[in-house]
């Protein structure tokens, strides 16, 4: 039904229509004016025109794909009047019997807020200052827009990415399959990630991979289809989650082992007392005395295992003070004199006169150095050289000292290096497999790191990174 009323060309006017797929006007409601050129039964597209916009293509995209359209158009209000500039908005109607019909509004006397320069500046500022990466691609998966956070996150310059396929930021097999995913979506309109988010893997310029959360949305401009992805780096979050899970597991292990050790200690002590008394009676029987001594050693090994597991699982209490790291490793080298007795193993101090003062818990770092030097001595066998060197480094943005311990012993495979800090992993015939795990925990508690790798020339290398200054002094870290 058409509501005819006098026309006022100077005031804002709103025209509303329901159109069919061919743009034929099925019904209209007109406020502040009527249009004989836009009567029921006429074709909307015949009565409007746009200088820089292909209205027919936009309408086809509306009726075929369901994308809303908007454009500035010239409208002939009456057949003999001058065209009036109006804003056209159209969207599909999805209300049962209205399927296949489209709501169209024409508004004059106003401008969209988004056209103003202030709004453009605000939108650009939001994009440029966002912490998350924001990338827009076209239907061919080519990058057409990105923000500065993308450069920081992936290591590419903007000009390197513009016009490139978005798959450059993905590892295999996603890189090879991504274009087909987008093509399938455009063809079937069945979304798998659009409108939602999921955890995926990103790939930096240097080839390293990292976890990200990806949320994708879709929009169309002048009939062209685009996709915008918002990407959040999950590296720190997953690291914190892993540490929390590790802390929970360690707390459970510590509680269990503490109870077990308490209940077992009395039994072990009674068994040890019986073996001591039995050894006195077996002084004349060397074979049986040797068996008693082996049983005593087994009990001691069991007690040590309880204590090491309990020590590994317990929270690490750190008391920081400034200390010369060279003093610590020289002290521990002397303490291991008995371990290298009758062996020709030399310690080479290649740190020279470099400044090695750092804020550390001396007792804990003594544990670290003793464990690493003991392993190096074991790897060298009967003879060899252990070299300790140092150089300036960075731990994040803070100054740090990098200590490297190398031996020319039997070495390790890369597989062993990847597992060496896992609890209970060991390559020794005797050992609990907790020594290197404890080293890792102590270094992490200090805010530093430890890394192991095989050397091409043979032997192994352990790299320790010590922050020069403790973030929190005399604190408890787990």
PyMOL commands that set and color helices and strands:
alter all, ss='L'
color gray80, all
select helices_A, chain A and resi 36-38+44-47+55-65+96-98+113-115+117-129+148-154+158-161+166-169+174-188+235-281+286-313+325-335+362-380+414-419+435-445
alter helices_A, ss='H'
color red, helices_A
select strands_A, chain A and resi 13-19+25-31+48-49+69-76+83-93+101-108+133-138+143-146+197-203+209-221+224-233+316-317+321-324+344-349+357-360+383-395+398-407+449-454+460-467+476-477
alter strands_A, ss='S'
color yellow, strands_A
deselect
rebuild
show_as cartoon
